Amino acid sequence: MTDLSLRPITVDDLAGDRNGARPDTLFRAGAKGAGYLVLVILAAIAVSTTVKAWPAFRAEGFGYFFRDDWVPSQGRFGARSIIYGTLVVSAIGLVVAVPLSLGIALFITELAPRRLRSSITTVMDVLASVPSVVFGLWGFLILRPHLKDFYNSVADAVSGIPVLRSIFGPSLSGQSFMTAGVIVGLMIVPIITSIVREVFQTVPINEKNGALALGATRWEMIQGVVFPHSTGGIVGAVMLGLGRAMGETIAVALVIGASPQITANLFGQGEAMPSVIARNLNEASGTYQSALIGLGVGLFVLTILINISARVLVRRVDAATRGAS
């Protein structure tokens, strides 16, 4: 009787089951195709929208982005004031959202009892799923009238201070950069909170316990262990929130006031790129339609630049953190 265990090993034995490798090949090809498909879709969006917007770009030249005279009735399309409004609203949204998001994420991961953690997490998930038009209606019908009185009270209080009276001037209706920024900030809180919470949960428990065992207070432990370990993730979450804030449409359209202007008065009315497109695209034609599509191209480029900047910034922060440690 021949002992098969002593049979010489052949090349076919080392290669294994060739049919078993076929699913891996198919999976690799499918994953690679999906990745390339995303790039193709992005390129198609960029090319098609740029082609549609080209008549406005050709007619206005660089003045399209650097002039602030958006007057469709006279055929003038300078988008600087609208771009300004988008950036101001997004900045206000971040000022509102980032401290709230960090505080909520720290409370969930470091202070809240276990039962309360799940409840707060559920509430954050629900808020993230609320349609933006609901936030806009709430801001327009409920928040705006109260904010109008508050804005005018602040304007009266700082009317004698040269710089502050320019930043916090009177409000006509409560529709303003500030109102839009507050609404956008509340809308992006769940997004930033969810990401930051996941980042905080990746901090090694042994490092936190070690800091506490050495006599650090809980806040000192957060400063010395949690924040340094999570800086890159926090930056990435904030950048994602910024991209979301810049693209918000319906809620901003309801509460910003539809008045393109460059002003230091945060309580004044303004306009933003997505809200202009949503409000006017259906009725526009010709060069006006091309100018509105051009706003979409500009917004697309801004969001791409923000995402690229976020990746670069996160990489640098992580490298600096590893070097410091």
C-alpha positions in Angstrom: 0.0 0.0 0.0 1.4 3.3 -1.1 1.6 6.1 1.5 0.2 9.2 -0.3 1.7 11.5 2.4 5.1 10.8 1.0 4.2 11.7 -2.6 6.4 14.5 -4.0 4.9 18.0 -4.0 4.2 19.3 -7.4 3.7 22.9 -8.8 0.0 22.3 -9.0 -0.1 21.5 -5.3 1.6 24.8 -4.5 -0.7 26.8 -6.8 -3.8 25.5 -5.0 -7.3 25.6 -6.4 -7.2 27.8 -9.4 -11.0 28.1 -9.5 -10.9 29.4 -5.9 -8.9 32.4 -7.0 -11.5 33.5 -9.6 -13.9 35.2 -7.1 -10.9 37.2 -5.8 -10.1 38.3 -9.3 -13.7 39.3 -10.0 -13.9 41.2 -6.7 -10.7 43.1 -7.4 -11.9 44.0 -10.9 -15.3 45.1 -9.5 -13.8 47.2 -6.8 -11.4 48.8 -9.2 -14.2 49.5 -11.6 -16.3 51.1 -8.9 -13.4 53.4 -8.0 -12.9 54.5 -11.5 -16.6 55.0 -12.0 -16.6 57.6 -9.3 -13.9 59.5 -11.0 -15.7 59.2 -14.3 -18.9 60.6 -12.8 -17.1 63.5 -11.2 -15.4 64.3 -14.4 -18.7 64.1 -16.3 -20.3 66.4 -13.8 -17.5 68.9 -14.1 -17.4 68.9 -17.9 -21.1 69.0 -18.5 -21.8 71.8 -16.0 -18.8 73.8 -17.3 -20.1 73.5 -20.9 -23.5 74.7 -19.8 -22.0 77.6 -17.9 -19.5 78.6 -20.6 -21.7 81.3 -22.2 -21.8 83.2 -19.0 -18.1 82.7 -18.3 -17.3 83.9 -21.9 -19.5 86.9 -21.6 -18.3 88.0 -18.1 -14.8 86.8 -18.2 -13.0 86.9 -14.8 -15.5 89.5 -13.7 -18.0 86.7 -13.2 -16.1 85.7 -10.0 -14.7 89.1 -9.0 -17.5 91.6 -9.6 -20.4 92.0 -7.2 -23.2 93.3 -9.5 -25.6 90.4 -9.9 -28.4 92.1 -11.8 -30.1 89.6 -14.2 -32.5 92.2 -15.5 -29.6 94.2 -16.9 -27.6 91.2 -18.0 -24.8 91.6 -15.4 -23.7 88.6 -13.5 -21.0 89.3 -11.0 -21.1 86.5 -8.4 -18.6 87.8 -5.8 -21.4 88.9 -3.4 -23.1 85.5 -3.6 -19.8 83.7 -3.1 -19.2 86.0 -0.1 -22.6 85.1 1.4 -21.9 81.4 1.0 -18.6 81.7 2.8 -20.0 83.9 5.6 -22.9 81.6 6.3 -20.6 78.5 6.3 -18.2 80.2 8.7 -21.0 81.2 11.1 -22.3 77.6 10.9 -18.9 76.3 11.9 -18.6 78.7 14.8 -22.0 77.5 16.0 -21.5 73.8 15.3 -18.0 73.0 16.3 -18.1 73.8 20.0 -21.5 72.1 20.4 -20.3 69.0 18.5 -17.1 68.7 20.5 -19.0 69.2 23.8 -21.7 66.6 22.9 -19.1 64.1 21.7 -17.0 64.5 24.9 -20.1 64.2 27.1 -21.1 61.0 25.3 -17.7 59.3 25.4 -16.3 60.6 28.8 -19.1 61.6 31.1 -22.6 60.3 30.2 -23.9 57.1 31.9 -24.2 54.1 29.5 -28.0 54.3 29.2 -27.9 58.0 28.4 -25.2 57.6 25.8 -27.4 55.4 23.6 -30.3 57.9 24.0 -28.2 60.9 23.0 -26.7 58.9 20.1 -30.2 58.1 18.9 -31.3 61.7 19.1 -28.2 62.7 17.0 -29.1 60.1 14.4 -32.7 61.4 14.2 -31.5 65.0 13.9 -29.2 64.0 11.0 -32.2 62.5 9.1 -34.5 65.5 9.5 -35.1 67.1 6.1 -33.4 70.5 5.6 -36.7 72.1 4.7 -38.0 71.3 8.2 -35.1 73.3 9.7 -35.7 76.1 7.2 -39.4 76.3 8.0 -38.7 76.3 11.8 -36.1 79.0 11.3 -38.4 81.2 9.2 -41.6 80.8 11.2 -40.4 80.4 14.8 -36.8 81.5 15.1 -36.7 84.5 12.8 -39.2 86.8 14.6 -37.5 86.3 17.9 -34.0 86.8 16.4 -35.1 90.1 14.7 -35.8 91.6 18.1 -32.6 90.2 19.5 -30.5 91.5 16.6 -32.0 95.0 17.0 -31.3 94.9 20.7 -27.7 94.0 20.1 -27.4 96.7 17.4 -28.7 99.3 19.8 -26.3 98.2 22.5 -23.2 98.4 20.3 -24.3 101.5 18.3 -21.6 103.6 19.9 -18.7 101.2 19.3 -17.2 101.8 15.9 -16.2 98.3 14.8 -19.0 96.4 16.5 -21.7 98.6 15.1 -20.6 97.7 11.6 -20.6 93.9 12.3 -23.8 93.9 14.4 -26.1 96.4 12.6 -29.9 96.6 12.6 -32.0 93.9 11.1 -35.1 94.6 8.9 -36.9 91.2 9.1 -34.7 88.7 10.9 -33.6 87.2 7.6 -29.8 87.5 7.6 -26.4 85.9 7.3 -26.5 85.2 11.0 -29.9 83.4 10.9 -28.9 81.3 8.0 -25.6 80.5 9.7 -27.3 79.4 12.9 -29.7 77.1 11.1 -26.9 75.6 9.1 -24.8 75.2 12.2 -27.6 73.3 13.9 -28.0 71.1 10.8 -24.3 70.0 10.7 -24.0 69.4 14.5 -25.2 65.8 14.2 -22.7 65.1 11.3 -19.7 66.5 13.1 -20.8 65.0 16.4 -21.1 61.5 15.0 -17.7 61.5 13.4 -15.9 63.1 16.4 -17.6 60.6 18.8 -16.2 57.7 16.7 -12.8 59.3 16.8 -12.9 59.8 20.5 -13.8 56.2 21.0 -10.6 55.1 19.3 -8.4 56.6 22.0 -6.7 53.7 23.8 -8.3 53.3 27.2 -5.0 52.4 28.8 -3.6 55.8 27.9 -6.6 57.6 29.5 -6.4 55.4 32.6 -2.7 56.0 32.8 -3.1 59.8 32.8 -5.8 59.5 35.5 -3.6 57.2 37.6 -0.8 59.7 37.4 -3.0 62.3 39.1 -4.4 64.2 36.1 -7.9 65.6 36.3 -10.4 64.4 33.8 -10.1 67.7 31.8 -6.3 67.4 31.9 -6.6 63.8 30.6 -8.8 65.1 27.8 -6.4 67.8 26.9 -3.3 65.6 27.1 -4.5 62.4 25.7 -7.9 62.6 23.9 -7.4 65.8 21.9 -3.8 65.0 20.7 -4.9 61.5 19.6 -8.0 62.8 17.9 -6.8 66.0 16.2 -6.7 64.6 12.7 -10.1 63.1 13.0 -11.6 66.4 14.4 -10.1 68.4 11.6 -11.6 65.9 9.0 -15.0 66.1 10.7 -15.0 69.9 10.7 -14.0 70.0 7.0 -16.8 67.5 6.1 -19.2 69.7 8.1 -18.0 72.8 6.2 -18.6 71.1 2.9 -22.1 70.2 4.0 -22.7 73.8 5.2 -21.6 75.3 1.9 -24.0 73.1 -0.1 -27.1 73.6 2.0 -29.9 75.0 -0.1 -33.6 75.1 1.0 -33.0 76.1 4.6 -30.7 78.9 3.6 -33.0 80.1 0.9 -35.8 80.6 3.5 -33.9 82.6 6.0 -31.0 84.5 4.3 -33.1 87.2 2.7 -32.3 87.0 -1.1 -30.4 90.2 -1.2 -26.9 89.8 -2.8 -24.5 92.2 -1.1 -21.1 92.4 0.5 -21.5 93.9 3.9 -19.9 93.5 7.3 -23.3 93.5 9.0 -24.0 89.9 10.0 -27.6 90.8 10.8 -28.2 92.1 7.3 -29.7 90.2 4.4 -27.6 88.4 1.9 -27.6 85.5 -0.6 -25.8 82.2 -1.1 -24.9 80.2 -4.2 -27.2 77.1 -3.6 -30.2 79.3 -2.7 -29.9 81.5 -5.8 -29.8 78.4 -8.0 -32.8 76.7 -6.3 -34.8 79.9 -6.4 -34.3 81.0 -10.0 -33.1 78.1 -12.2 -36.6 77.0 -13.3 -37.5 80.4 -14.7 -34.1 81.3 -16.1 -33.0 81.0 -19.7 -30.1 81.9 -22.0 -27.1 83.6 -20.3 -29.0 83.9 -17.0 -29.4 80.1 -16.9 -25.7 79.7 -17.8 -24.7 82.1 -15.0 -26.8 80.1 -12.5 -25.1 76.9 -13.6 -21.8 78.7 -13.3 -22.6 79.2 -9.6 -22.9 75.4 -9.4 -19.6 75.0 -11.0 -18.0 77.4 -8.6 -19.6 75.6 -5.6 -18.4 72.2 -7.0 -14.9 73.6 -7.2 -15.0 75.0 -3.7 -16.2 71.7 -2.2 -13.5 69.8 -4.1 -10.8 72.2 -2.8 -12.2 71.9 0.7 -12.0 68.1 0.6 -8.5 68.1 -0.8 -7.4 70.7 1.8 -9.0 68.5 4.5 -7.0 65.4 3.4 -3.7 67.4 3.3 -4.4 69.1 6.7 -5.4 65.8 8.4 -2.2 64.1 7.0 0.0 67.0 8.3 -1.7 67.0 11.7 -1.3 63.3 12.1 2.4 63.5 11.1 2.9 66.3 13.6 1.1 64.4 16.3 3.2 61.3 15.7 6.4 63.4 15.7 5.5 65.0 18.9 4.8 61.7 20.6 
